[in-house]
Amino acid sequence: MKQSPLLVVIGWGKSSIFVIGALVWSSMLSGCQAWETRFSDDRTAVIEGSPEWRDGRFRNAEPSHTDLPKALLQALSGAPEDVPVLPVAVALTDPALLARSPDSGLRVTWFGHSSTLLEIDGVRILTDPIWSERASPVGWLGPRRWYAPTIALSQFPRIDAVLISHDHYDHLDEATIVAMRHWSNLFIVPLGVGARLERWGIAPARIVELGWWQSTRVGALEVSLVPARHSSGRLNPRSDHTLWGGYALRGPQHRVYFSGDTGLQNAMTEIGRRYGPFDLALIEAGQYSDAWPDAHLGPEQAVLAAKQVKARRLLPVHWGLFKLAPHGWTEPVERVLAAARCTSLAVITPRPGQSVEPTAPRPEDAQRWWPTLRWMSSEERPIIATIDGDPADRFAPITCRDASAPWPAASHDVGAIGATSYISVTRMR
């Protein structure tokens, strides 16, 4: 069973009060569940009948590794340039633009972190929306957003569905969900998460719960929950009692993959085989650490995952809004671009709030809008997932000269960059 980092240091005495405070903050994000939600008998039967439910909780297909002492030290020390000093160069989202259908049939607006609006073949989808000031169960503690939302929730056109990848505070935000109680959209969530939405006043008829590889329809769009290598939980010792996952969205003309939070996993190639190729992949590339290499992909493995799921374009998400990990705030995008130079993968980097049509790219969809800061390359601090949780048995690192390009990174454009090297995914011992 997972143990809260807080419990590890309780015995340190009075001098550890600051440490305990820091760990309370970090544990809110990394695995402790919010006040326990009780499941109905019917929901309990469905949950416990899931192939992913084993020995009293949901489990990954591949176990994960965490170096807890190293993680605690990193949480206390932080990293240079880990928060913006100057205002972030966001774009105010235009409600009038969103009210018009995209000419290409596919449009994405990134709001920072993993919150996006996807418009796919006439269907509007919000992913992991968080409009609150903090990613936290309380308003006075926890990671604070770096800029205000680029559009008010009241300014959105009709939304057809909200997708939730898992119940961590930076992905399932109570205040945002409560603000949607009187909307007409569906909520599509992993198994168990629906009970929490019902507690918050969402009508059961508006909630669709899925297990891995299960699907539902929203208009002309097929929505499938796909495996992720992660965890669930909020402020309560009972973790992993709700499922987590990503989503494959397939419309008549376009397909999009949303990774949710995940480490590298063998299921990536199966996702690509079943549901790809994808016109666009929204893949988490930020909030990573070499102390917990299986919980998040990191930049280079985000590029690898995009190739494995057969994505034509990558929009790196899960960065640019909150400080949740010990790395520079611009490092995720810099390292993604460096790794992508080794492939034929096109990367789009809209500023928060900017709407782009990925299949009709423009130069401004991939312009540098973030400052040029010092960042650690993949060579300086590699993020390499373990195989089955064994730190001595890992996927091979990316073999690419440009993936460890020295600071500052080279400029980039919206087109695919010629592949002069390759990314491997074999075992490393």
Secondary structure, 3 states (H helix, E strand, C coil): CCCCHHHHCHHHCHHHHHHHHHHHHHHHHHCCCCCCCCCCHHHHHHHHCCCCEECCEECCCCCCCCCHHHHHHHHHHCCCCCCCCCCCCCCCCCHHHHHCCCCCCEEEEECCCCCEEEEECCEEEEECCCCCCECCCCCCCCCECCCCCCCCHHHCCCCCEEECCCCCCCCCCHHHHHHCCCCCCEEEEECCHHHHHHHCCCCHHHEEEECCCCEEEECCEEEEEECCCCCCCCCCCCCCCCCCCEEEEECCCCEEEECCCCCCCCHHHHHHHHHCCECEEEEECCCCCCCCCCCCCCHHHHHHHHHHCCECEEEEECCCCCCCCCCCCCHHHHHHHHHHCCCCCEECCCCCCCEECCCCCCHHHHCCCCCCCCCCCCCCCCCCCEECCEEEEEECCCCCCHHHCCCCCCCCCCCCCCCCCCCCCCEEC
